[in-house]
Amino acid sequence: MAGESWRETQEALRAIAPICTAHDANGIDVYFLNARNYAARPDSPGGFTNIRTAAQVESLFRSVRPRGCTPTGTRINHILKPYLREYEAAIARTGNPDDCGVKPVNMIVITDGAPTDDPEAVIISVARRLDRLDAPPHQIGIQFFQVGRDRGAAEALRELDDSLAERGGGVRDMVDTVTWDGKDGSRNSLSADAILKVVLGAVVKRLDRRRVSLDAPPSRNRLAP
C-alpha cells in the first residue's frame, strides 16, 4: 500500500479513532502488516496500542512507511491468537463464555490489494474455535475496509463477506466488508451511521445490508457498502 491508498487509510483512521474512543477510553490498537512496534512486549503482536486521537494517528503514520506484500491472514492470526488464549483461560476460570471479563474485539482491516496468503482459512479457524467455546456472536468481529479500486481485492473481500459461513461448514459469519473511496484528499469525517455499520456489521446481521454513506456528495469521500 502506498501513495493515495496510504493517505486514505490515514484519513479513515483519523476519523475512526476519536469515535471509537468516545465508546472505549482505551482507544484503538493499530497493527501494520509489515511493521512492528518494537517497544511492545516481545511476546505481543507488535501493535501500537491505545491510539485515541487524530494527532496520534498522524504521528504514527509519519513513523511507518508501507512496504512488502499483503500477508493479511498471517497478521490476523498473529493478532487474534493471544486474544483467544486469554479468552479461553478466562472461560476456564469462570465457566462463563458470555461474562468472563474479556472484552469483545472488533478488528478493522484496511487494505488496498488482494491478500497474498489465505485469510479465509484463518478466519474459519477462529470462527470454529469460538463456536467450540460457545462464545457470544459479538465476541470477535472482523470488518474490512478496501481503499482504492483493485478488482482482485474487491472480489476477495466480497467472497469473505458473503460466503464465509457457507464455505466454512456453517460456522459463524464474523466478517463485513466496506469500501472507503477517498478521491480528493479531503478530510470529511465518517458519519456516525457509517461507523456503526463498519464496527457492528459483522456481528449485528440486521445492519449487514443497510446502505450507509457519508454526508459528502458522491464525488467526494464516501463509504460504500
SENULO-441421 format. One record per residue: x, y, z of N, C-alpha, C, O in turn; residue in three letters. Coordinates in steps of 0.1 Angstrom, whole numbers, plus 5000, padded with zeros to 4 digits. Example, Ala and Ser with C-alpha at 12.3 -4.5 7.8 and 13.67 -1.06 7.14 Angstrom:
BEGIN
 n_east n_north n_up ca_east ca_north ca_up c_east c_north c_up o_east o_north o_up resn
   5132    4943 5078    5123     4955  5078   5132    4967 5078   5142    4967 5085  ALA
   5128    4978 5071    5137     4989  5071   5129    5000 5079   5134    5011 5080  SER
END
This chain:
BEGIN
 n_east n_north n_up ca_east ca_north ca_up c_east c_north c_up o_east o_north o_up resn
   5008    4988 5000    5000     5000  5000   5009    5012 5000   5018    5013 5008  MET
   5006    5022 4991    5014     5034  4990   5006    5045 4984   4994    5043 4979  ALA
   5011    5057 4984    5005     5068  4977   4991    5071 4982   4989    5073 4994  GLY
   4982    5072 4973    4968     5077  4976   4962    5067 4986   4955    5072 4996  GLU
   4964    5054 4984    4957     5044  4994   4963    5046 5008   4955    5045 5017  SER
   4976    5049 5009    4981     5051  5022   4975    5063 5029   4972    5063 5041  TRP
   4974    5074 5021    4968     5086  5026   4953    5084 5030   4948    5089 5040  ARG
   4946    5076 5022    4932     5073  5025   4931    5065 5038   4922    5067 5046  GLU
   4940    5056 5040    4940     5048  5052   4942    5057 5064   4935    5055 5074  THR
   4951    5066 5063    4954     5075  5074   4941    5083 5077   4937    5085 5089  GLN
   4934    5088 5067    4922     5096  5069   4911    5088 5075   4904    5093 5084  GLU
   4910    5075 5071    4900     5066  5077   4903    5065 5092   4893    5065 5100  ALA
   4915    5062 5096    4919     5061  5110   4917    5073 5118   4913    5073 5129  LEU
   4920    5085 5111    4918     5098  5118   4903    5099 5122   4900    5104 5132  ARG
   4894    5095 5113    4880     5096  5116   4875    5086 5126   4867    5089 5135  ALA
   4881    5074 5125    4876     5063  5134   4881    5064 5148   4873    5062 5157  ILE
   4893    5068 5150    4899     5068  5164   4891    5076 5174   4888    5070 5184  ALA
   4888    5088 5171    4880     5096  5182   4867    5090 5184   4862    5091 5196  PRO
   4860    5085 5174    4847     5079  5176   4847    5067 5184   4839    5065 5194  ILE
   4857    5058 5182    4858     5046  5190   4862    5050 5204   4857    5043 5214  CYS
   4870    5060 5206    4875     5064  5219   4863    5069 5227   4863    5068 5240  THR
   4853    5075 5221    4841     5080  5228   4833    5069 5234   4826    5071 5244  ALA
   4835    5057 5229    4828     5045  5235   4837    5036 5243   4832    5027 5251  HIS
   4850    5038 5242    4860     5030  5249   4872    5038 5252   4880    5042 5242  ASP
   4875    5042 5264    4886     5051  5268   4899    5045 5264   4909    5053 5263  ALA
   4901    5032 5261    4913     5027  5257   4917    5030 5243   4928    5028 5239  ASN
   4908    5036 5235    4910     5039  5222   4911    5027 5213   4905    5017 5215  GLY
   4920    5028 5203    4922     5017  5193   4936    5012 5193   4945    5020 5197  ILE
   4938    5000 5189    4952     4994  5187   4954    4993 5172   4945    4988 5165  ASP
   4965    4998 5167    4968     4998  5153   4980    4988 5150   4990    4988 5157  VAL
   4977    4979 5141    4987     4970  5136   4990    4971 5121   4980    4973 5114  TYR
   5002    4971 5117    5006     4971  5103   5009    4957 5098   5014    4949 5106  PHE
   5007    4955 5086    5010     4942  5080   5025    4939 5081   5029    4927 5084  LEU
   5033    4949 5078    5048     4946  5076   5056    4955 5085   5068    4958 5082  ASN
   5051    4960 5096    5058     4968  5105   5054    4964 5119   5042    4961 5122  ALA
   5063    4965 5128    5061     4961  5142   5065    4973 5152   5073    4981 5148  ARG
   5058    4973 5163    5062     4983  5173   5072    4975 5182   5068    4967 5191  ASN
   5084    4978 5181    5095     4971  5188   5095    4975 5203   5103    4969 5210  TYR
   5088    4985 5206    5087     4989  5220   5077    4981 5228   5076    4981 5240  ALA
   5069    4973 5220    5059     4964  5227   5066    4952 5233   5077    4949 5230  ALA
   5058    4945 5241    5064     4932  5247   5068    4923 5236   5061    4922 5225  ARG
   5079    4915 5238    5084     4906  5227   5073    4895 5223   5073    4891 5212  PRO
   5065    4892 5233    5055     4881  5230   5042    4887 5225   5032    4879 5224  ASP
   5041    4900 5222    5029     4906  5218   5029    4906 5202   5039    4904 5196  SER
   5017    4909 5196    5017     4910  5182   5024    4923 5176   5024    4924 5164  PRO
   5029    4931 5184    5037     4943  5179   5028    4954 5174   5032    4961 5164  GLY
   5017    4957 5181    5008     4968  5177   5012    4981 5184   5019    4981 5194  GLY
   5005    4991 5179    5006     5004  5186   4993    5007 5193   4983    5009 5187  PHE
   4994    5006 5206    4981     5005  5214   4977    5018 5220   4984    5028 5221  THR
   4964    5018 5223    4958     5030  5230   4959    5043 5222   4962    5053 5227  ASN
   4956    5042 5209    4956     5053  5200   4942    5060 5201   4932    5053 5199  ILE
   4942    5072 5206    4929     5079  5209   4925    5091 5200   4914    5094 5199  ARG
   4935    5097 5194    4932     5110  5188   4937    5110 5173   4946    5101 5169  THR
   4932    5119 5165    4937     5121  5152   4952    5124 5151   4959    5120 5142  ALA
   4956    5132 5161    4970     5136  5161   4979    5124 5164   4990    5124 5158  ALA
   4975    5115 5172    4983     5103  5174   4984    5095 5161   4994    5089 5158  GLN
   4973    5094 5154    4973     5087  5141   4983    5093 5131   4991    5086 5125  VAL
   4983    5107 5130    4992     5114  5122   5007    5111 5126   5015    5108 5117  GLU
   5010    5111 5138    5023     5108  5143   5027    5094 5140   5039    5092 5136  SER
   5018    5085 5141    5021     5071  5138   5024    5069 5123   5034    5062 5120  LEU
   5016    5075 5115    5019     5074  5100   5031    5081 5095   5036    5078 5085  PHE
   5036    5091 5103    5049     5097  5100   5061    5087 5103   5071    5089 5097  ARG
   5058    5078 5112    5069     5069  5116   5070    5056 5109   5080    5048 5110  SER
   5059    5053 5102    5058     5040  5095   5057    5042 5080   5049    5051 5076  VAL
   5063    5034 5072    5062     5035  5057   5057    5022 5052   5061    5011 5056  ARG
   5048    5022 5042    5043     5010  5036   5054    5002 5028   5062    5008 5021  PRO
   5054    4989 5029    5063     4981  5022   5059    4966 5022   5050    4963 5030  ARG
   5064    4958 5013    5062     4944  5013   5049    4940 5007   5042    4948 5001  GLY
   5046    4927 5009    5034     4921  5003   5022    4923 5013   5022    4932 5021  CYS
   5011    4915 5011    4999     4916  5018   4995    4904 5026   4986    4896 5022  THR
   5002    4900 5037    5000     4888  5044   4988    4890 5054   4990    4889 5066  PRO
   4977    4892 5049    4965     4895  5057   4962    4884 5067   4960    4887 5079  THR
   4961    4872 5062    4957     4861  5071   4968    4859 5082   4964    4856 5094  GLY
   4980    4860 5078    4991     4858  5088   4990    4868 5099   4992    4865 5111  THR
   4988    4880 5096    4987     4891  5106   4975    4890 5114   4975    4892 5126  ARG
   4963    4886 5108    4951     4884  5116   4954    4873 5127   4950    4874 5138  ILE
   4961    4862 5122    4964     4851  5132   4973    4856 5143   4971    4853 5154  ASN
   4983    4864 5140    4992     4869  5150   4985    4877 5160   4988    4877 5172  HIS
   4975    4885 5156    4968     4894  5165   4958    4886 5173   4956    4889 5185  ILE
   4950    4877 5167    4939     4870  5174   4944    4859 5183   4937    4855 5192  LEU
   4955    4853 5180    4960     4841  5187   4961    4844 5202   4956    4837 5210  LYS
   4969    4855 5206    4970     4857  5221   4956    4861 5227   4954    4859 5238  PRO
   4948    4868 5219    4935     4872  5224   4926    4859 5227   4920    4859 5238  TYR
   4927    4850 5218    4919     4837  5220   4925    4829 5232   4917    4823 5240  LEU
   4938    4829 5234    4943     4823  5246   4938    4829 5259   4935    4822 5268  ARG
   4938    4842 5259    4933     4849  5271   4918    4846 5273   4914    4844 5284  GLU
   4911    4846 5262    4896     4843  5263   4894    4829 5268   4885    4827 5277  TYR
   4901    4819 5263    4900     4806  5267   4903    4804 5282   4897    4797 5290  GLU
   4914    4811 5286    4918     4810  5300   4908    4816 5310   4905    4811 5320  ALA
   4901    4827 5305    4891     4833  5313   4879    4824 5314   4872    4824 5325  ALA
   4875    4818 5304    4864     4808  5304   4867    4797 5314   4858    4792 5321  ILE
   4879    4792 5313    4883     4781  5322   4882    4785 5337   4879    4777 5345  ALA
   4885    4798 5340    4884     4803  5353   4870    4805 5358   4866    4802 5369  ARG
   4861    4811 5349    4848     4815  5353   4837    4805 5348   4826    4805 5355  THR
   4840    4797 5338    4829     4788  5333   4818    4795 5326   4808    4789 5323  GLY
   4821    4808 5322    4810     4816  5316   4815    4823 5303   4822    4834 5305  ASN
   4813    4818 5291    4818     4825  5279   4812    4838 5277   4817    4846 5269  PRO
   4800    4840 5282    4793     4853  5280   4797    4864 5289   4796    4876 5286  ASP
   4803    4861 5300    4807     4871  5310   4820    4866 5318   4819    4863 5330  ASP
   4831    4866 5311    4843     4861  5317   4853    4872 5319   4864    4869 5324  CYS
   4850    4884 5316    4859     4896  5319   4868    4899 5307   4876    4909 5309  GLY
   4867    4893 5296    4875     4896  5284   4866    4904 5274   4856    4899 5270  VAL
   4870    4916 5271    4862     4925  5262   4861    4919 5248   4871    4913 5243  LYS
   4849    4920 5242    4848     4917  5228   4858    4926 5220   4861    4937 5224  PRO
   4862    4921 5208    4871     4929  5200   4865    4930 5186   4860    4921 5180  VAL
   4867    4942 5180    4864     4944  5166   4877    4948 5159   4884    4957 5163  ASN
   4880    4940 5149    4892     4942  5141   4888    4948 5128   4880    4942 5120  MET
   4893    4960 5125    4891     4967  5112   4904    4965 5104   4914    4970 5108  ILE
   4902    4959 5092    4914     4956  5084   4912    4966 5072   4903    4965 5064  VAL
   4922    4974 5070    4922     4984  5059   4933    4979 5049   4945    4978 5052  ILE
   4928    4977 5036    4937     4971  5026   4934    4977 5012   4923    4981 5010  THR
   4944    4977 5004    4942     4982  4990   4944    4971 4980   4944    4974 4968  ASP
   4947    4959 4984    4950     4948  4975   4946    4935 4979   4942    4933 4991  GLY
   4946    4925 4970    4942     4912  4974   4953    4906 4983   4964    4909 4981  ALA
   4949    4898 4993    4959     4892  5002   4968    4882 4994   4964    4876 4984  PRO
   4980    4881 4999    4990     4872  4993   4990    4859 5001   4999    4850 4998  THR
   4981    4857 5011    4980     4844  5018   4965    4841 5018   4958    4845 5010  ASP
   4961    4833 5029    4947     4828  5029   4940    4833 5042   4939    4825 5051  ASP
   4935    4845 5042    4928     4850  5054   4915    4842 5057   4911    4841 5068  PRO
   4909    4837 5046    4897     4829  5049   4899    4817 5058   4891    4814 5067  GLU
   4910    4810 5055    4913     4798  5063   4915    4802 5078   4911    4795 5087  ALA
   4922    4813 5080    4925     4818  5094   4911    4822 5100   4909    4818 5112  VAL
   4903    4829 5093    4890     4833  5099   4881    4821 5102   4875    4821 5113  ILE
   4881    4812 5093    4873     4800  5096   4878    4792 5108   4870    4788 5116  ILE
   4891    4792 5110    4897     4785  5121   4893    4792 5134   4889    4786 5144  SER
   4894    4806 5134    4890     4814  5146   4875    4812 5149   4871    4810 5160  VAL
   4867    4812 5138    4852     4810  5140   4849    4796 5146   4840    4796 5155  ALA
   4855    4786 5142    4853     4773  5147   4857    4772 5162   4851    4766 5170  ARG
   4868    4779 5165    4873     4779  5179   4863    4786 5188   4860    4781 5199  ARG
   4857    4797 5183    4847     4804  5191   4835    4796 5192   4828    4796 5203  LEU
   4831    4789 5181    4819     4780  5182   4821    4769 5193   4812    4766 5200  ASP
   4833    4763 5193    4835     4753  5203   4834    4758 5217   4830    4751 5226  ARG
   4838    4771 5219    4838     4777  5232   4824    4782 5235   4821    4787 5247  LEU
   4815    4782 5226    4801     4787  5228   4802    4802 5230   4794    4807 5239  ASP
   4811    4809 5224    4813     4823  5225   4801    4831 5220   4794    4826 5210  ALA
   4797    4842 5226    4786     4850  5220   4790    4855 5206   4802    4857 5203  PRO
   4780    4858 5198    4783     4862  5184   4791    4875 5183   4797    4877 5172  PRO
   4791    4883 5193    4798     4896  5192   4812    4895 5198   4818    4906 5199  HIS
   4817    4884 5201    4830     4883  5208   4841    4888 5199   4850    4896 5204  GLN
   4841    4884 5187    4851     4889  5177   4843    4893 5164   4835    4885 5159  ILE
   4846    4905 5159    4841     4909  5146   4852    4914 5138   4861    4920 5143  GLY
   4852    4911 5125    4863     4915  5116   4857    4923 5105   4848    4917 5097  ILE
   4860    4935 5103    4855     4944  5093   4866    4948 5083   4877    4953 5088  GLN
   4864    4947 5071    4874     4950  5061   4870    4963 5054   4859    4965 5048  PHE
   4880    4973 5054    4879     4985  5045   4888    4982 5033   4899    4978 5034  PHE
   4882    4984 5021    4890     4984  5009   4893    4998 5005   4883    5006 5003  GLN
   4905    5002 5003    4908     5015  4998   4913    5013 4984   4920    5003 4981  VAL
   4910    5022 4975    4914     5021  4961   4904    5012 4953   4893    5009 4958  GLY
   4907    5008 4941    4898     5002  4932   4904    4988 4926   4900    4984 4915  ARG
   4912    4982 4934    4918     4969  4929   4907    4959 4928   4900    4955 4938  ASP
   4904    4954 4916    4893     4944  4914   4895    4931 4922   4886    4925 4927  ARG
   4908    4927 4922    4911     4914  4929   4908    4915 4944   4903    4906 4950  GLY
   4911    4927 4949    4908     4929  4964   4893    4930 4966   4888    4924 4976  ALA
   4886    4936 4957    4871     4937  4959   4865    4924 4958   4856    4920 4966  ALA
   4869    4916 4949    4864     4902  4947   4867    4894 4960   4858    4886 4965  GLU
   4879    4894 4964    4883     4886  4976   4875    4891 4988   4871    4882 4996  ALA
   4873    4903 4990    4865     4908  5002   4850    4905 5001   4844    4901 5011  LEU
   4845    4905 4989    4831     4901  4987   4829    4887 4990   4819    4883 4997  ARG
   4838    4879 4986    4837     4864  4989   4838    4862 5004   4830    4854 5010  GLU
   4847    4869 5011    4847     4868  5026   4834    4872 5032   4829    4865 5041  LEU
   4829    4883 5027    4817     4889  5033   4804    4880 5031   4797    4878 5041  ASP
   4803    4875 5019    4790     4868  5016   4791    4853 5017   4780    4847 5018  ASP
   4803    4847 5016    4803     4832  5015   4810    4825 5027   4811    4813 5027  SER
   4815    4833 5037    4823     4827  5047   4816    4816 5055   4821    4805 5057  LEU
   4804    4819 5059    4796     4809  5067   4794    4796 5059   4795    4785 5065  ALA
   4790    4798 5047    4787     4786  5038   4799    4778 5036   4799    4766 5037  GLU
   4810    4784 5032    4822     4777  5029   4829    4772 5041   4837    4763 5040  ARG
   4826    4778 5052    4832     4773  5065   4824    4762 5071   4828    4758 5083  GLY
   4815    4756 5065    4807     4745  5070   4797    4749 5081   4795    4741 5090  GLY
   4792    4761 5079    4781     4765  5089   4786    4772 5101   4779    4775 5110  GLY
   4799    4776 5101    4804     4784  5113   4799    4798 5112   4793    4802 5102  VAL
   4800    4805 5123    4795     4819  5125   4801    4828 5114   4813    4826 5110  ARG
   4793    4837 5110    4798     4847  5100   4803    4859 5108   4795    4867 5114  ASP
   4816    4862 5108    4822     4873  5116   4826    4884 5108   4832    4894 5113  MET
   4824    4884 5094    4831     4894  5085   4821    4903 5079   4810    4899 5075  VAL
   4825    4915 5078    4817     4925  5070   4827    4933 5062   4839    4935 5066  ASP
   4824    4937 5050    4833     4945  5041   4827    4958 5037   4815    4958 5033  THR
   4835    4969 5037    4830     4982  5033   4842    4988 5025   4853    4986 5028  VAL
   4838    4996 5015    4848     5003  5007   4849    5018 5010   4839    5025 5010  THR
   4861    5022 5013    4863     5036  5015   4870    5042 5003   4882    5039 5000  TRP
   4863    5051 4995    4868     5056  4982   4871    5070 4983   4864    5078 4976  ASP
   4881    5074 4991    4885     5088  4991   4892    5092 4978   4900    5084 4972  GLY
   4889    5103 4972    4894     5107  4959   4902    5120 4959   4912    5122 4952  LYS
   4898    5130 4968    4904     5143  4966   4913    5147 4978   4917    5158 4979  ASP
   4915    5138 4987    4924     5141  4999   4918    5149 5009   4924    5153 5019  GLY
   4905    5152 5008    4898     5160  5018   4896    5152 5031   4898    5140 5031  SER
   4892    5159 5042    4892     5152  5055   4878    5151 5060   4875    5153 5072  ARG
   4868    5147 5052    4855     5145  5056   4855    5134 5067   4861    5124 5065  ASN
   4847    5136 5078    4846     5126  5088   4836    5115 5084   4826    5118 5077  SER
   4839    5103 5088    4828     5093  5086   4816    5096 5094   4817    5101 5105  LEU
   4804    5094 5089    4792     5097  5096   4791    5086 5107   4796    5075 5107  SER
   4783    5090 5117    4780     5080  5128   4774    5068 5123   4776    5057 5128  ALA
   4765    5069 5113    4758     5058  5107   4768    5049 5100   4767    5036 5101  ASP
   4778    5054 5093    4788     5046  5087   4797    5039 5096   4800    5027 5095  ALA
   4801    5046 5107    4809     5039  5117   4801    5028 5124   4807    5017 5126  ILE
   4789    5030 5126    4780     5019  5132   4780    5007 5123   4781    4995 5127  LEU
   4779    5010 5110    4779     4999  5100   4792    4991 5100   4792    4979 5100  LYS
   4803    4998 5100    4816     4992  5099   4819    4984 5112   4824    4972 5111  VAL
   4817    4990 5124    4821     4983  5136   4812    4972 5140   4817    4962 5145  VAL
   4799    4973 5137    4790     4963  5141   4785    4954 5130   4777    4944 5133  LEU
   4788    4957 5118    4782     4950  5107   4784    4935 5107   4775    4927 5103  GLY
   4796    4930 5112    4799     4916  5111   4791    4908 5122   4790    4896 5121  ALA
   4786    4915 5132    4780     4908  5143   4765    4911 5145   4758    4904 5152  VAL
   4761    4922 5140    4747     4926  5140   4741    4925 5126   4742    4934 5118  VAL
   4735    4913 5124    4732     4910  5110   4722    4919 5103   4722    4920 5091  LYS
   4714    4925 5111    4704     4934  5105   4710    4946 5099   4703    4953 5091  ARG
   4722    4949 5102    4729     4961  5096   4737    4957 5084   4742    4966 5077  LEU
   4738    4944 5081    4748     4939  5071   4744    4944 5057   4753    4946 5048  ASP
   4731    4946 5055    4727     4951  5041   4722    4965 5041   4716    4970 5032  ARG
   4724    4972 5052    4719     4985  5054   4728    4995 5046   4741    4994 5047  ARG
   4722    5003 5038    4730     5013  5030   4735    5024 5039   4726    5030 5046  ARG
   4747    5028 5038    4752     5039  5046   4761    5047 5037   4768    5042 5028  VAL
   4762    5060 5040    4770     5069  5032   4775    5081 5040   4769    5083 5051  SER
   4785    5087 5036    4789     5100  5042   4780    5111 5038   4772    5110 5029  LEU
   4780    5122 5046    4772     5133  5043   4777    5140 5030   4770    5148 5024  ASP
   4790    5138 5027    4795     5144  5015   4789    5139 5002   4783    5128 5002  ALA
   4789    5147 4991    4784     5143  4978   4791    5131 4973   4802    5128 4978  PRO
   4785    5123 4964    4791     5110  4960   4805    5112 4953   4813    5103 4954  PRO
   4807    5124 4948    4820     5126  4941   4831    5129 4951   4843    5129 4947  SER
   4828    5131 4963    4838     5133  4974   4840    5120 4981   4836    5109 4977  ARG
   4847    5121 4993    4850     5109  5001   4837    5102 5004   4827    5109 5008  ASN
   4836    5089 5003    4824     5082  5006   4827    5068 5011   4838    5063 5009  ARG
   4818    5063 5018    4818     5049  5023   4807    5042 5017   4796    5045 5019  LEU
   4811    5032 5008    4800     5025  5001   4800    5010 5004   4811    5004 5005  ALA
   4788    5004 5007    4788     4990  5011   4790    4982 4998   4790    4969 4999  PRO
END
